[in-house]
């Protein structure tokens, strides 16, 4: 996986999260995940289509989801429910929409799918593409962004 297919996503995560949540995220050391891998609690999946194929799978716990949703709603107290899940889906929809703009500046046309949110324990994810996992910390909020891409499609 070429870093030129990752940098626009990292830049979008940094820019959108900083703007929307008011704090700059800290990226920890990336690692390669082998398929299948498991995740717990909450996944936000956004597909990438067009001149590049792939997906981002954001893994976070319910408490981080609630904290993010609360910040997005001006500090309002929120519960873990459909509203907070919708907020987290929208945040990462904005991230990937911004990433699409960054890819376009590099001459690569992509589209994104609407977010799919999965909730549960021991969710098993199987896929053929390699997955780069990047832990992100934003104060007390922790999440892992899993990115898989298949370079430029002919």
Beta strands, then each sheet from edge to edge (+ up, - down):
strand 1: 26-27
strand 2: 31-33
strand 3: 37-50
strand 4: 52-60
strand 5: 110-112
strand 6: 116-125
strand 7: 131-138
strand 8: 141-152
sheet 1: 1+ 7- 2+
sheet 2: 1+ 7- 8+ 4- 3+ 5-
sheet 3: 1+ 7- 8+ 4- 3+ 6-
end
